[in-house]
């Protein structure tokens, strides 16, 4: 009769020892290595992204704009995120002025991309739609393109000044 009691005490002792080892390891990870694990977690979830600066407007002596920066958008759509694919496709077609069959055909792919560029007024009706992703792009416009073009200059595709005042 004493043997089952001894066996039970041995099992309880082994379980307590295992629990003690686990608690010791948890304390080591939390207390001793805590700063290292916190730094690794922070590094894994944060990212530094350099955002391009918005170029200022160029104007003549009367204040008439010669070169202005305007924010436009590229539109991306993830069809699997849309709540109402048929209705959302129609809303996108209307907003972007793209034929509805072309939008529906694009939505059969994994990700549909409409390069645009589209102005803020065009994308406003679809901005709140789930699954529609807007990528802001800064574009340089010249209201009077023939006016002193060599002096004003131009920007390259990356938005950096390539010639002239730009």
ABEGO torsion letter per residue (X at the ends): XAAAAAAAAAAAAAAAAAAAAAAAAAAAAAAAAAAAAAAAAAAAABBBBBBBBBBBBBBBAAGBBABBBBBBBBBBBBAAABABAAAAAAAAAAAAGBBAAAAAAAAABABBBBAOBBBAAAAAAAAABBGBBBBBBBBBBBABAABGAAAAEBBBAAGBBABEAX
